[in-house]
Amino acid sequence: MSATLVLGGTRSGKSAHAEALLPAGVPVRYCATARRIPGDADWDARIAAHRDRRPAHWTTVEDPDLVAELSRPATLLVDDMATWLTGVLDDAGAWTAPATPGQVGAAVEALVGAVATSPGRAVLVSAEVGLGVVPETRAGRLFRDELGALNSALAAVCDDVVLLVAGLPLRLK
């Protein structure tokens, strides 16, 4: 039905902006893509801060199957694509593979297709990582390149694209 991509750098306000795009009182399925890391209290605190900010009537789905979620005629907020992609890269063993495994491209293609054909309203949050320094490590370059390609593919199928810089939204599409 409609999809919005909200991009931004670290602490740019992208998540809060995405949340504010959804009307008050509407049931929302909040797809939290960050995987919990056992023993990481800082990561748990970050997840809790996001959870505490959400309205009580929203349903949170942790580590969701995004293709399945996007097939629902529901209002979805997906936060965020960078942590989703990290999980895809982890599952594929991409960090140490000599080339990006084909399952990464297949997962991205399936996700983009699901966004393009979603019967509901979707707001997707993603990090913009292409404005900075070239990462020193292969893993850093892999992540930057794959996330940049994912963001471009999502932007092509989304109705609206917004970039947050210093807390200010810039409408790109």
C-alpha positions in Angstrom: 0.0 0.0 0.0 2.7 2.5 1.0 6.2 2.5 2.3 8.5 5.1 3.7 12.3 4.8 4.2 13.8 6.9 6.9 17.6 7.2 6.7 20.1 8.8 9.0 23.4 8.6 10.8 24.0 7.6 14.3 21.9 9.6 16.8 20.3 11.6 14.0 16.8 11.1 15.3 15.7 8.6 12.6 13.9 6.2 14.9 11.9 8.9 16.7 11.0 10.5 13.4 9.9 7.2 12.0 7.7 6.6 15.0 6.2 10.0 14.8 5.1 9.3 11.2 2.5 6.9 12.4 -0.9 8.2 13.6 -1.7 8.0 17.3 -4.0 5.2 18.3 -3.3 3.1 15.2 -2.2 -0.5 16.0 1.4 -0.9 14.9 3.6 -4.0 14.6 7.1 -2.8 15.6 9.6 -5.1 14.0 12.8 -4.9 16.1 15.5 -6.4 14.1 18.3 -6.1 16.7 19.4 -9.5 18.0 20.1 -9.7 21.7 23.7 -10.3 22.7 23.9 -12.3 25.9 25.8 -10.5 28.6 25.9 -7.1 26.8 24.3 -4.7 29.2 24.8 -1.7 27.0 23.0 -3.3 24.1 20.2 -4.4 26.4 19.9 -0.8 27.6 19.7 0.5 24.1 16.9 -2.0 23.2 15.1 -1.0 26.4 15.3 2.7 25.6 13.7 2.1 22.2 11.0 -0.2 23.8 10.2 2.3 26.5 9.6 5.1 24.0 6.9 3.1 22.1 3.2 3.4 22.8 1.8 0.6 25.0 -0.7 -0.5 22.3 2.1 -1.3 19.8 3.0 -5.0 19.4 6.7 -5.6 19.4 8.1 -8.5 17.3 11.8 -9.2 18.0 14.1 -10.6 15.3 11.2 -11.0 12.9 10.8 -12.7 9.6 10.5 -9.4 7.7 9.2 -11.0 4.5 6.4 -12.6 6.4 5.7 -9.5 8.4 5.5 -7.4 5.2 2.9 -9.7 3.7 0.5 -8.8 6.4 -2.1 -6.1 5.8 -0.9 -4.2 8.9 1.0 -1.0 9.8 4.6 -1.9 10.4 7.6 0.0 11.7 10.9 -1.8 11.0 13.8 -0.6 13.0 16.3 -1.1 11.6 17.6 -2.4 8.3 21.3 -2.2 9.4 20.8 -4.7 12.2 18.6 -6.9 10.0 21.4 -6.9 7.4 24.0 -7.7 10.1 22.0 -10.8 11.0 21.8 -11.8 7.3 25.6 -11.4 7.0 26.1 -13.3 10.3 23.9 -16.2 9.2 25.7 -16.4 5.8 29.2 -16.4 7.3 29.9 -13.4 5.1 32.4 -11.7 7.4 35.1 -14.3 6.7 34.0 -15.6 3.3 36.2 -14.6 0.3 33.2 -13.3 -1.5 29.7 -12.3 -0.4 27.6 -15.5 -0.2 24.7 -15.6 -2.6 22.2 -16.0 0.2 22.8 -12.4 1.2 21.7 -11.2 -2.2 18.7 -13.6 -2.1 17.6 -12.3 1.3 17.9 -8.7 0.2 16.0 -9.4 -3.0 13.2 -11.1 -1.1 13.0 -8.3 1.4 12.8 -5.6 -1.3 10.2 -7.5 -3.2 8.1 -7.8 0.0 8.3 -4.1 0.6 7.3 -3.4 -3.0 4.2 -5.6 -2.7 3.3 -5.1 0.9 -0.5 -4.7 1.4 0.0 -2.6 4.5 1.7 0.6 5.6 5.5 0.1 6.2 8.0 2.6 7.7 11.5 1.3 7.5 14.5 2.8 9.4 18.0 2.5 8.1 21.5 3.9 8.8 23.1 6.0 6.1 26.7 4.8 6.1 27.9 6.0 2.7 28.9 9.5 3.7 32.0 8.7 5.7 35.5 7.3 5.5 36.3 4.0 3.7 36.4 1.4 6.5 39.9 -0.1 7.1 38.7 -3.7 7.4 37.1 -6.0 4.8 34.2 -6.6 7.1 33.6 -2.9 7.5 33.7 -2.3 3.7 31.4 -5.3 3.2 28.8 -4.0 5.6 29.0 -0.4 4.2 28.7 -1.6 0.6 25.9 -4.1 1.3 23.9 -1.6 3.4 24.4 1.1 0.7 23.0 -1.3 -1.9 20.1 -2.3 0.3 19.2 1.3 1.0 19.3 2.1 -2.7 17.1 -0.8 -3.5 14.6 0.1 -0.8 14.5 3.7 -1.8 13.6 2.6 -5.4 10.5 0.8 -4.2 9.4 3.2 -1.4 6.9 5.9 -1.9 8.7 8.4 0.4 12.3 8.6 1.5 13.5 11.0 4.2 17.1 11.6 5.4 17.6 12.9 8.9 20.7 15.1 9.5 21.2 16.6 13.0 17.6 15.8 13.9 16.3 17.6 10.8 14.3 15.7 8.2 15.2 16.2 4.5 12.6 14.8 2.1 14.4 13.0 -0.7 11.5 11.4 -2.4 
